[in-house]
Amino acid sequence: MSSSTGNVNGSGATQAYYQNLNAKRGVSKHGASGSAAAVVADQYTAGAKAEGKTGGVGYSKEAALQKAQSMADAHYASMRGMVESLIGGTSGPQGQAFWATAANSNGGGVNINDFQVSDETRAKAQELVADDGYFGVRKTTDRIMEFARALAGSGASDATINNLRKGVQAGFDAVSKMYGGFDKLPQVSKDTYDSIMKEFDSWTSGTKLDS
């Protein structure tokens, strides 16, 4: 089955909807967190001072900040890419939004968003996006959060966690633009976004730190 989903510019209203959704959670979507980098930079500097006591060579504050910012940027980009791949399928096989669109088609070879959906494909798609399916809300949320926790490592600061959250939001933002805005995404993808944000809220509050 071949597929192509064209880039569609969403209206001002749909983009405002998505921005408002994030604003309600008090989280910016703009780039990697400078505060996350600053936290790590302080850790590098503290380590450098400890090394200095034993004759070791430490990082300067400026070098530590640069190194920390590079790490924060890399984590942000990794989270964004992970979400784009799983939700939009932009770097490989089709993702959740594609299969959800196929699952909601009428079948019979109907052309939907520039790809053909046969009855067989529609049945497969419905299985994939079901509650217990590979692209269902729960399993997709679990994969994205497992990846985030692996990047963060143990004892991650709130700044580091929020930086990863921004990467997730940027990924959803990129996918939503292909569909004409966040409100145009299939419901399962919107529900997955809400599920992931709840997981980040719990993680930040310290109520669910275990991976």
N, C-alpha and C positions, 0 to 999 in steps of 0.2 A: 504494500500500500504506500503510495507516494503522498507527501504532505507538504504544504507550505502555508504559513500564516503570515499575511502581510502586515506591515507596520501601519497602524491606524492611529492618527492623532485624536486623542480624546478631547471632548469639549471642555471648556473652562469649568463647567459644573461638575463633570466627572472627576477632573483632577482635583478640584476643591474638596470633593467628597473624600478622596483618598488622603489628602493632606490633613483634613479634619479628623479622620479616623486615627491617624498617628498623633495628632495634637492632643486628642483626648487622653492619650496615654502618657503625654508629657515627654515624648522622645523625638529628637530631631532625626531627619533622614540624610543629613548632609555629611558625607564622608566619614573617615575614621576619626575616632574620638581623640582629641588632643589631651583630654584629661586622663584617658587610659594610658597614653604614652608617658605623661608626666608621672603617673604612679609608678610605672615600670622604671622610669629614669631615676626616680628616688631610690628604688631598690638597687639599681646598678651602682649608684653613687655610694649608698651605704655599704655595699659589698666592696667597693673600691677602697673606702676608708679602712675597712677591716683588713684588706690585703696590705694596705700601706703600713700597718703596724708590724707586719712580719716581713717587710721588704718587698712585697709583691708590687706589680704594676697595675694600677687601677685606671678606670675610665674617668675622663673629665666629665663635668655635668653636661656640657654641650654635646660631647660624643655619646654620652649615655642617652640623652634625649633623642638624638638622631637615630640611634640604634633602636630605641623603644618605639619611636614613631614608625620606623620601617616595619617593625614587628606588628604594630597595631594596624597599619595599612594592609599588610599581607593577610592578617586574620579577617579583616573587613572584606577584602577582595575574595578570599576563599569562601566566606559565608555567602556572599552575593552570588558567586558562581555556582555554589551548591544548590541554592534555591532556584536559580534560573534553569539549571539542568533538571531538577526534580519536578518543578511546577510547569515550566514552559518547554522543556526538552530542547533548549536552544543549542546545546553542544553535543547532541547525540540522539538516541531514540526518543520518541515523543514522551512528553511528561504528563503530569496529572491533568492539567487544563485541557490538553488535547483529547485525552481519553474520556474526560467528563463530557466534553462537547460531543464526541462520538456516541457516548452512551445515551445522550439525550436526543439523538437524531431519530428520525422515523424509519431508518434502515432502508432496505430496498435499493441500495445504490444511489441514494440521494446525495447531491453535492452540498457539503457543509463547509463554509469558510475555505473553499478551494481544495478540499480533499474529499475523496469518495468514501462513503461509509456503507459497506455491505451489511447484510443481516448478520453474517458471521462475526464481522468486526464489531458491530454494535453489541452483540452478546458478550464478546470478550471484554469490551470496554466496560460494560455494566458490572462484570465480575471484578475488574481491576479497581474500580472506584467505589465498590461496596464498602460497608462499614468495616469489614474484616479483610478487604482487598489490599493488594500491594500499594495502590495509590489512594487508599482510603485516608480519612483524616488522621486516625490514630497512628497508623504505620508510617505515614509521611512525616507527621510531627515527630515521632520517635527517631527517625533517621536524621532529621535535621538537628534535633537537640543533642543526639549522641555525637554528631560531628562538632557542634558548638562546644560541648564539654571537653572533647578531645583537644580542640584548639586552645581552650582556656587553661587546661591543666587544673591541678588541685589547688584549692585556696585562692581562686580567682577573685579579684576585686570587683566591686560593682561597676567601676569604670570600664574594666575589661569586658564584663558581661554585656554592658550597654553598647559597647563598640560592636560586639558580635550581633546584638539585636539590630543595630543600624544596618549591618551588612545584610541581614535577612530582609529588612524592610526595603532596602535598595533592590534586592533580587525580585521581590514581589512587584515593586514599582516598574521594573524593566519588563516583566511579563505582562503586567496590566496594560502597559502602553501598546503592546501588540494586539490587545483585545479591545482597545478603545477606552480604557479606564478601568479602575478597580471594580466599579459596580457592574462592569460587563463580563467579569470573570465568571466561570461556572461556580455555583454555590459551594461545591465541595472545596474549591480553592480558597474562597473567602472564609469558609469555616476552618480550614487548615491554618490560615493566617491568624485568626482569632485564637485557635488552640495553641499555636506557637507563642504568641504574645503572652498568654496566660502562663505558659511554662517559664518564660523569661521573667515574668512578674514574681513567680514563686521562687525562682532561682536567686533573683536579686534580694528578695526579702529573707532568704536563708532557710526557707521552709522545705526546699527540695534540692539539695546540693548533690545528692548521690546520682551518678550516671547509671 
